[in-house]
Structures are given as structure tokens and as C-alpha cells.
Amino acid sequence: MIAREPDDVIRADPARIELDPALLASVRANRSAMLAALDAAEGPIYGVNTGMGRLAGVRLSTAQQAEHQRNLLVGRAVGGPPWLSPELTRALMRMRLRSFLRPEAAVSAELVSFLADRLNDGFTPAVPRGGLGSAGEIIPLAHAFQTFAGLGSVLEDGVVVPAAEALRRRGVRPFEPGPKEGASLIQGSPLAQAYAWTTSGSVHQLVDLQTLCAAIAVDVTGAPRSVYQYAIPNPHVTAVLAEFSELTSGALARPGVVQAPVSLRVGPRVIGFLDQVCADLVATLRESWDTPGDSPSFVDGAFVPTTGYHAADLGLRMDAVKAAVVHVGEVAVQRLHRLLDPQFSGLPAQLAVDPGPQAGLTPLHKRAVGELHALRRLASPATIGSLDTSAGQEDVQAFAWAAGAELETAIGHLFTITACELIAGAQARHLGAGDGAPGLAGAYRWIAATVPPVLVDRPLGPDVDRLVAVCRETYVDQLADL
């Protein structure tokens, strides 16, 4: 896909990004204006003709300025493994490319093209996943983009390879950053943006899948559906209830059941809240895309200091989504437990074909409980915990990247819980009378195609892992719709 504006680089085919010549011409014109303003400047310009952090008061000579831009990518690369996933690293690179296509960064067209080319040829820097105690994201970004200069390491098929070797294999000379470019490469919060971008897509998948789980639970237990007819003035809950109602249309209530357990009754509501906080995250991400990340940024011909590196807004939103993911997980595990209990399901104990000689799906519930235990420990906000660094010059950190990392982990736990619940729901439908709600017939077939009914006890771990993979793939990537 040809990118004609900054947003196109996050909508393009992940395999290929081509930059429109007109867009590159705009980048060149803005770069020329910035260089002219730099030549005319008589005072200090932070990070360009001065040091950074506590050393911002140190003026640099012309020779030192050129060396300084390269050094910015070297001395701050103090992290180590474990590394970010290749998918997240490349999302980070896309966020960086998007920001460089805006006028505020004023980097060269050569750097923009170099970055696009590395996305196209699969170049994947080794970027640390933790230990990032800086204001902004200087440490991970130094690891990411020192590789452009042939320093540090990249990942190739999971193997750590020297960046210089990876560039040589591609027939590419290392990039030498020009004025301001080293600073631009390590400023802003593209890692937090990458986490927000990728996790919001996964949450949208989980909203769909959890709505399906809630509908199946009502269908197989014969729970009364009148409780879902109430009106809630929340468009996200309303949308989930509409989908839920369509899926459960025609489901038969079990005689004698007056009221279902709370976990069944509140399911659509808590799923709707997850959708709501995810929408808030997406809105905040959009705002961050329009906020200059460089400090200073080149705005209307002048160098302007900014606070775009402080992505607390994204971090706090991801913390909120994480808390909602935990609550959805709690409801799901309780709902799963009710499916195993004849008192609530009207089905054989533990959903076993032959209860007693067979354990049925009780071990599956225990797997879900373990996942929930790990999930709950992630509920604390990750954005809290600032400390002084740089001799007090940097005395607050946003830790937005940490919120993203924990949200990514939490999502993984909820996918596993969801897979356990889907297996149990399909097993309950197999053991129950009739075909169930017509709107769920396709879902039951879809689950059974991956995980056949449990007719005798078998190790279900591989079934869970296989269904998790299918769940992540079946609901197509929604990132381009954000």
C-alpha cells in the first residue's frame, strides 16, 4: 500500500509500505526549514546543540553535535532480555514512522525511507521488555534505533544477531543520524502507543468471544432471559446486549429456574464495560498520535519544548482496561464453574459422560482458576511509582509501557480462560437435550471442529492451547479499524 499521509502506515499491508513521493517531498521541505532555523539559532536548542537531561546546560560545538546525535543511541541502551515480541517491536517501528511523517519531528526523508525499508525487509531490533526506568522511553528506543547505525542486536527467527551483520546481509549501509535525528529517534512514547494499538485490537476480539461465552452459558443452563431486557443508557452495553440477544434468541428456559447466578446475569454488562474502557483507550491513542512527541518539536518555524514523552494518559487508560479484563475474567471463571454443577446446569456432574469414573471438565476449571489467579495479580496500576533520575532533572516517570506490558499479559490469561469456557460450553451443549439456540449453532460447530466433545478423560492442555490460537486468528485483525 502507498502511504500518502501519516495514518496510512498503520493501515497498510504489514508486509509492505511504500511512501508517496509527495509525502517525502513534504518531509524534505520541512527538514530544510528546520535546518535553516537551526543555523540561524543563537541560543541553546535542547538535545541538538546541548546535552540532555541534567547536562542540558552544556553547549556543544559543531563537531560535538554530530557525534552527540549518534551517542544518544549508544549510552542509553542499558537494557537486556527478555525482548519484546517481533510483532510489538514492529508496531513500535510503525508508530515511530507515523510520527516522523508529521512536520514536528523534522527528520530527513532519508531517515524516513530507511525506517520504512527496515519495516519492509523484516529488520527487527532486540528491544528490552522491562527495566525501563526513564522519563519517556529513552532506553527501549535507544535499543531499537541504535541498530540503524549498525550497533546493538536484532532478532532473526528468534536468534540474536549483531545489527551490523543484519544490515550487511541486506546490502544496507548503517545510517548516520544528522542534526536532531538521534534525539528524535529516542523521544516520544511510540512503545506505549504500540501497546495501546495492539492490545486494543485483542480486547475487541475478547469482547466478541466473551459475548459468545455468555450467550452459550445462558443457552446450555436454560437461564431466564428476561433480565437482559432492561435498558442501560450506555451504548457499549447496549451493543453487547444486542449481539447477546441475537445469539440467544430461541434458547429454551429450564423449568423451575427462577433466577440464574449473578455471573450469568451480569455477563453482558461487564463485557460492555470492557468495550467502553477499550474505546476510551483508542480515543486516547488517537489524541496521542496528534500530540508532538519530540522535545523540542519544530512547530511553525520554531523549536518548542513539549511533554509528549509523558504518556501517562495512555498508561492510565491501559491500567483501566487491564482492571476491566480482570473483572471479566472473574465473571467468566465463575460462570464456567456453574456449568460443571448439576444444580445450576441440569447436566451430568462436571460435564462428564460418566461422572465418577471420569473427572470430566473439573481439571479444565482448575486451569482457568490458575489463569485467573495470575490475572488478578496484574490488577494493580502500573503507572504508579515515580523516582528521581538524572540527578533530579527527571523526577517523574509515566511507566505507560509497563501498563501496556501488563495488559498484554492479562489479555493472554483471559484468552486462555475464554478457551476453557468455550470448551465447557460446547461440552454442555453436547450433553444437553436439543440443539440449543439457532443463533449459536455455527459457534458450536466451530468449537467442535477444533476441540471434539470429551467422551472419555483426556489431556485437555493441547486442546486449550489450540483453541486459544484459533480464537486469536478467527476474529480477524481489527487494528486498521481503530
Phi, psi and omega in degrees: 000140178272124179273118180253351177210163184306318183295340182296333183288345175255002174250349187288163172303124182304338183279342187204130174233124174244133182265127180297135180305325179295324178293317177295325178297321177296320177298316180297317181297319180292323177297316179299318179296320180294316180296323177295318178294325179293318178297326183276348185290136177256336182262181180288142174237111190307128175077354180252302174246017174226169170289184181237162180064227181295340182265020181295339180278357181271118178279143183250141175287171179301318179294319180294326181299317180296316179292325183298319183297325176286319182297330179302332182272351187257300189293342182263002180273075186252009182272183179200184181295159006287152183265157171300154174295151176304323181298316182288321178300318180287331172295320176302315180297324177294318178299320179295317179298318179301314182294328181286342178276354174272157186289337188294329182287322177056038174275173184279157175296332179294319178292318178300315180293321178299317180295316178297319180296323181289328173295321183287331184260013173079015179294120187231097180300151174274109185244128182295146181270340183216185179069037188246075187266049182243156168290127189078209186229039186301320184293305180296326182288328174296318177297318184296315194253355168294336179297333178295331179270009179082019180250161178073204189225158173233168178251128176231110184056039177081358181259135179282125184232140176303136182300323180300321178293318180297321177293319181298320178299330181272359182069033186244133175280144177303148181271133177256112183295138177269191181307129177075347188287324176298318178296318181297324182294332185251008181254169184082191182225057180293336178290317176299320178297320180297317177299314181298320182295310184285318182291326180295324175297319179293323179295320177300321175298316182293326176300315178297314184292319179290328173298320176297316179300315180297320179293319179296319180300318178293319182296313187279337178268350183067033182291144177300142184256359183296332182294341183270004182268356182289153179263129177241125183285058179221115186298331181287316176295319180300317180295318178295317179298323179296315179294316179300316181294322178294319180294323185266001180302129181090356177294140183266132176284142180278130181304138176088352179271111181271318182213133179278164175302158183303322183300328177282323185289323187265359184311303181301327182292314182290329176292320177298323178293321176301317178298322181294311182291332175292321176298322176298319178297315180298319178297319179293322177299316179300319178297319182294328178296333181262009179255122180305134181261337180287149171220103008276154170263155179263103187235121178052043175081007182230155176270118188238123176291145182224175176237028182296342179287341185269088188269041180300328180298317177292318181298315180294323176295319179292326173299320180294318177297319179300316178298320179293323176299319179298315182294319176299320178297320178297315179296319182296317181293323176294319179297319177300318180297323179295329179295333183275351186256117180304332179301324183259332185262334187071016184245169179306144183305136176061016180057033177270144174295324180226082184301138182109283173299332179248143178281339182067222186256013176303317177300328178295319177296323179294325174298317180296322178298318177297320178296321179293322178301315177294323181295317182299326182290351178265001189289336182294144179299136178270348186273005182253135175136039182291146177219158177290136167223173178052046177055033177092352178293321175250098186247008177216136173237148180272330183052034179296322178302324181292321175300320179293318180297318179290323177296318177302317178294317180299319179299320177300318178296319182290326174300319180292316176301318180298317178298318177300318181291322179295320178297316180294319179297318179293324177295320178297319178295323179296323182275342185276172179274146175078185184261349182084187182297133180304324182293347181255357185303316180295323179295318178298319179294320180298315179294314183297332179293335179261319181232101179296158178307149181271095182275328173224157180303136176210161176295119184265355180306310178298326178296317180298311182298320180294319181289325175301314180299318179294319179299319181290332184265327187294317177276105192302154181305121184255010186299323183293343181271357184287000000 
